[in-house]
């Protein structure tokens, strides 16, 4: 009975880590093997669980930053810049640690070029990216997204100012970039309300789990966000851009690439979604 319970627990860990990071389940199994080898050879005298945690962290980092990038490249995906490009950076470094920053070379080139053009318009402004895709296998879901599964999708953070109207960089009201919404004004069409009234309960659910402490401390930077979307919409490789209809109207954006994503997805008044064909 104990053996069966232990097996089920290991299986749960493998599944959860695989869903969350794609490679985490494999690293978990490798770490068990390495830990047992270390214990058998009596190489380190540490608590069994503590030893496993150390081995897992080191093995995971080794796989993520040494093994995965070249293998992903050979299969058609490449990581977005982490520290090497001043024009585009992850909003949260954990996006990269969790291997959620992989795209096709075509998308990488498109976003780097767009970020460079944007920086020429707004010097020292940094384009912050959120979730992209996992490094391997078309069709492998990047939870909780519906479509980030082929290397061709990428989310970007909005731009913000502080309460003194000073421009902020690589910063958003939430640590993950999602879940703090730029709400429709009274005179604007309220698509979030419309979707939820139609029964799409998931549409704004993330707001319930993301702290709203900074919502009133950061002001949506309409001009920089608009300029970025305008530059993206001119890029021939980018085929679709999703934001909420009330923001498209507010920013007076008319390009046909900029569209509504549908009620089956989630709200897009906290980030920009873009994709290529």
C-alpha positions in Angstrom: 0.0 0.0 0.0 2.8 2.4 0.9 4.6 1.6 -2.3 1.4 2.4 -4.3 0.9 5.7 -2.5 4.6 6.6 -3.1 4.2 5.8 -6.8 1.1 7.9 -7.1 2.8 10.9 -5.4 5.8 10.6 -7.7 3.4 10.5 -10.7 1.6 13.6 -9.5 4.9 15.5 -9.0 6.0 14.5 -12.5 2.7 15.6 -14.1 2.6 18.9 -12.2 6.2 19.8 -13.0 5.8 18.8 -16.6 2.6 20.9 -17.0 4.3 23.9 -15.3 7.7 23.9 -17.0 7.7 21.1 -19.7 11.0 19.7 -18.6 10.4 19.7 -14.8 9.0 16.1 -14.7 12.0 14.7 -16.6 14.3 16.6 -14.3 12.4 15.2 -11.3 13.1 11.6 -12.5 16.8 12.3 -13.2 17.1 13.9 -9.8 15.8 10.8 -8.1 18.4 8.7 -9.9 21.2 11.1 -9.0 20.1 11.3 -5.3 20.0 7.5 -5.0 23.4 7.3 -6.6 24.9 9.9 -4.2 23.3 8.1 -1.2 24.5 4.7 -2.3 28.1 5.9 -2.8 27.8 7.9 0.5 29.2 11.0 -1.3 27.3 13.5 0.8 26.0 13.2 4.3 22.8 15.3 4.1 19.2 14.8 4.9 17.6 12.8 2.1 14.9 15.3 1.2 17.3 18.3 1.5 19.7 16.5 -0.7 17.0 15.9 -3.3 16.0 19.6 -3.3 19.6 20.7 -3.9 20.1 18.1 -6.7 16.7 19.0 -8.3 17.4 22.8 -8.4 21.0 22.3 -9.8 19.8 19.8 -12.4 16.9 21.9 -13.4 19.0 25.0 -13.9 21.6 22.9 -15.8 19.0 21.6 -18.1 17.2 24.9 -18.6 20.2 27.1 -19.4 22.7 24.6 -20.9 20.8 21.7 -22.4 17.4 23.1 -23.5 18.5 26.1 -25.6 20.6 24.3 -28.2 18.2 21.3 -28.4 15.2 23.7 -28.8 17.1 25.6 -31.5 17.7 22.4 -33.5 13.9 21.8 -33.4 12.9 25.3 -34.5 12.6 27.4 -31.3 14.8 29.9 -29.6 14.7 31.8 -26.3 13.9 35.5 -26.2 16.7 37.7 -24.8 17.0 37.6 -21.1 19.9 40.0 -20.3 21.5 40.5 -23.7 19.2 43.2 -25.3 18.4 46.5 -23.6 15.3 47.1 -25.7 13.4 43.9 -24.7 13.5 42.0 -21.4 11.3 39.7 -19.4 9.0 41.5 -16.9 9.7 38.7 -14.5 12.8 36.5 -14.6 10.7 33.5 -13.5 9.2 33.5 -17.0 12.6 32.4 -18.3 13.4 30.0 -15.3 10.1 28.2 -16.2 11.0 28.0 -19.8 8.0 30.0 -21.0 10.1 32.4 -23.2 10.6 30.3 -26.4 9.5 31.4 -29.8 10.3 30.7 -33.5 13.2 32.5 -34.9 10.8 34.5 -37.1 8.9 35.8 -34.1 12.1 36.6 -32.2 13.4 38.6 -35.1 10.0 40.4 -35.4 9.8 41.4 -31.8 13.5 42.4 -31.5 13.1 44.7 -34.6 9.9 46.2 -33.3 11.5 46.8 -29.9 14.4 48.5 -31.5 12.1 50.7 -33.6 10.1 51.5 -30.4 13.2 52.5 -28.6 14.0 55.0 -31.3 10.7 56.6 -30.7 10.9 56.4 -26.9 14.6 56.2 -25.9 15.4 54.1 -22.8 11.9 52.5 -22.8 12.0 48.7 -22.4 9.5 46.4 -24.1 8.6 43.8 -21.4 7.5 40.3 -22.4 5.3 37.9 -20.5 4.5 34.4 -21.6 5.6 33.1 -24.9 5.8 29.3 -25.5 7.6 26.2 -24.2 10.8 25.1 -26.0 9.5 21.8 -27.5 6.6 20.2 -29.4 3.8 22.0 -31.2 0.5 21.4 -29.5 2.0 21.1 -26.0 -0.1 23.5 -23.9 1.3 26.5 -22.0 -1.2 26.6 -19.1 -3.4 28.5 -18.7 -3.2 29.9 -22.3 -5.4 28.4 -25.0 -3.0 29.0 -28.0 0.6 29.5 -26.8 1.6 26.0 -28.1 3.5 26.5 -31.4 6.2 29.1 -30.8 4.2 31.7 -32.7 2.5 33.6 -29.8 3.8 36.1 -27.4 2.3 38.4 -24.7 3.7 41.8 -23.9 3.1 44.0 -20.8 1.5 47.4 -21.1 3.5 50.5 -20.2 2.8 52.5 -17.0 3.6 55.7 -15.2 3.8 56.4 -11.5 1.5 58.8 -9.6 3.8 61.7 -10.5 3.4 60.8 -14.2 7.0 59.5 -14.4 7.5 56.8 -17.0 8.1 53.4 -15.6 10.1 50.7 -17.3 10.0 46.9 -17.0 7.3 47.3 -14.4 3.6 46.5 -14.1 0.9 46.5 -11.4 1.3 42.7 -10.9 4.5 40.7 -10.7 3.4 38.4 -13.4 2.0 41.1 -15.7 -1.5 39.7 -15.7 -4.6 40.2 -13.6 -4.6 44.0 -13.0 -7.0 45.4 -15.6 -7.3 48.7 -17.3 -11.1 48.9 -16.8 -13.5 50.3 -19.4 -14.6 53.8 -18.6 -18.3 54.6 -18.2 -18.7 55.7 -21.8 -16.7 52.8 -23.3 -18.1 49.4 -24.4 -17.7 46.9 -21.6 -16.8 43.6 -23.3 -15.7 42.0 -20.0 -19.1 42.5 -18.5 -20.7 41.3 -21.7 -18.7 38.1 -21.8 -19.4 37.3 -18.2 -23.1 38.0 -18.6 -23.0 35.4 -21.4 -21.7 32.8 -18.9 -18.0 32.9 -19.7 -17.1 32.8 -16.0 -13.3 32.4 -16.7 -13.0 35.7 -18.6 -11.8 37.8 -15.7 -11.2 35.1 -13.1 -7.4 35.8 -12.8 -8.2 39.1 -11.0 -9.4 37.1 -8.0 -6.0 35.5 -7.6 -3.7 38.5 -8.3 -3.1 41.1 -5.6 -4.5 44.5 -6.6 -2.2 46.6 -4.3 -0.6 48.5 -7.1 -3.7 49.2 -9.2 -4.1 52.8 -8.1 -0.3 53.4 -7.8 0.4 52.8 -11.5 -1.2 54.8 -14.3 -1.8 53.2 -17.7 0.6 54.8 -20.2 -1.7 55.2 -23.2 0.8 56.9 -25.5 3.7 54.4 -25.2 1.4 51.4 -25.3 -0.4 52.8 -28.4 2.9 53.5 -30.1 4.1 50.0 -29.4 0.9 48.4 -30.8 1.1 50.7 -33.8 4.7 49.6 -34.5 3.7 45.9 -34.1 0.8 46.3 -36.4 3.1 47.6 -39.2 5.4 44.6 -38.9 4.6 42.3 -41.9 5.3 39.1 -40.0 2.8 39.8 -37.2 -0.7 38.7 -38.3 -2.8 39.3 -35.2 -2.8 41.5 -32.1 -5.4 41.0 -29.3 -6.5 43.7 -26.9 -9.8 44.6 -25.3 -12.2 46.6 -27.7 -12.5 49.5 -25.2 -8.7 50.0 -25.3 -8.6 49.7 -29.1 -11.2 52.5 -29.2 -9.5 54.6 -26.5 -6.1 54.4 -28.3 -7.8 55.1 -31.7 -6.2 52.0 -33.3 -7.8 51.0 -36.6 -5.4 48.4 -38.1 -7.4 45.3 -39.0 -4.7 43.1 -37.3 -5.9 44.5 -34.0 -8.9 42.5 -33.0 -11.1 41.0 -30.3 -10.0 37.6 -29.1 -13.4 36.1 -28.2 -15.1 35.4 -24.9 -13.7 31.9 -24.6 -10.3 33.4 -23.8 -9.5 35.8 -20.9 -9.4 39.5 -20.6 -6.8 41.4 -22.6 -6.9 44.8 -20.9 -3.8 43.8 -18.9 -1.5 42.8 -21.7 -1.0 42.6 -25.5 -1.1 39.3 -27.3 0.6 39.0 -30.7 1.2 36.2 -33.1 2.6 35.4 -36.5 1.4 32.9 -39.2 
